Amino acid sequence: MINFTVYGTPVAQGRPRFSSKGGMVKAYDPKKSKEFKKYVKLVAAEHRPEKPLEGPLQLFIRVFKPSLKSFSKKKHAAAESGELRPTTKPDVDNYVKGIKDACNGVLWRDDSQIVELLASKWYSETPRIEIMVVPIKEKGETG
């Protein structure tokens, strides 16, 4: 099992941007998404196994967005306790996409190994992303 936290305000994967040069169209990540992926990759590398994980994996992601400044004290307390959850954009799967891209080839060989995924959004005074990767033992496998 690999378990770590990426501190800072989470950034969702932005829509790809396109440019053309010499008649060739090229797609690229928006700068903010690209920079955040680099940061996640750097943190993930600190928890890298000797060789990328093989076989099926479970991925658990908890995204903690900063509490809104406009929250009353009551709403702020509800947000911190987990009673009030973010239902605004960006969608939770947009966070997941960037995280999976950043960890690809670092923690696991390929995204296709992720066969179970649980992702959630929360509010917190300490914005961060908590990531846990759990190898799934296949039938007949021991240890």
Long-range contacts (C-beta under 8 A, 24 or more apart in sequence): 1-132, 1-133, 1-134, 1-135, 2-47, 2-49, 2-53, 2-107, 2-131, 2-132, 2-133, 3-47, 3-130, 3-131, 3-132, 3-133, 4-43, 4-44, 4-46, 4-47, 4-130, 4-131, 5-128, 5-129, 5-130, 5-131, 6-39, 6-40, 6-43, 6-44, 6-128, 6-129, 6-131, 7-126, 7-127, 7-128, 8-39, 8-127, 8-128, 9-65, 9-66, 9-127, 10-36, 10-63, 10-64, 10-65, 10-95, 10-127, 10-128, 10-129, 11-35, 11-36, 11-95, 11-98, 12-90, 12-91, 12-94, 12-95, 12-97, 12-98, 13-94, 13-95, 13-97, 13-98, 13-101, 33-98, 36-98, 37-98, 37-101, 37-102, 38-102, 40-98, 40-99, 40-102, 40-103, 40-129, 41-102, 41-103, 41-106, 44-102, 44-103, 44-106, 44-107, 44-131, 45-106, 47-107, 48-106, 48-107, 49-107, 52-105, 52-106, 52-107, 52-108, 52-109, 53-107, 53-108, 53-109, 53-113, 53-133, 53-135, 54-108, 54-109, 54-113, 55-113, 55-135, 55-136, 55-138, 56-113, 56-115, 56-116, 56-135, 56-136, 56-138, 57-108, 57-113, 57-114, 57-115, 57-116, 57-133, 57-134, 57-135, 57-136, 58-114, 58-115, 58-116, 58-117, 58-118, 58-133, 58-134, 58-135, 58-136, 59-100, 59-114, 59-116, 59-117, 59-118, 59-131, 59-132, 59-133, 59-134, 60-117, 60-118, 60-119, 60-130, 60-131, 60-132, 60-133, 60-134, 61-95, 61-96, 61-99, 61-117, 61-118, 61-119, 61-120, 61-129, 61-130, 61-131, 61-132, 62-119, 62-120, 62-122, 62-129, 62-130, 63-92, 63-95, 63-119, 63-120, 63-121, 63-122, 63-129, 64-122, 64-123, 64-124, 64-126, 64-127, 64-128, 64-129, 64-130, 65-121, 65-122, 65-123, 65-124, 65-127, 66-123, 66-124, 66-125, 66-127, 67-123, 67-124, 67-125, 68-123, 79-123, 79-124, 80-123, 80-124, 80-125, 82-122, 84-123, 85-120, 85-121, 85-122, 85-123, 86-121, 86-122, 86-123, 92-119, 92-120, 92-121, 93-119, 95-119, 95-121, 95-129, 99-129, 99-131, 103-131, 103-133, 107-133, 108-133
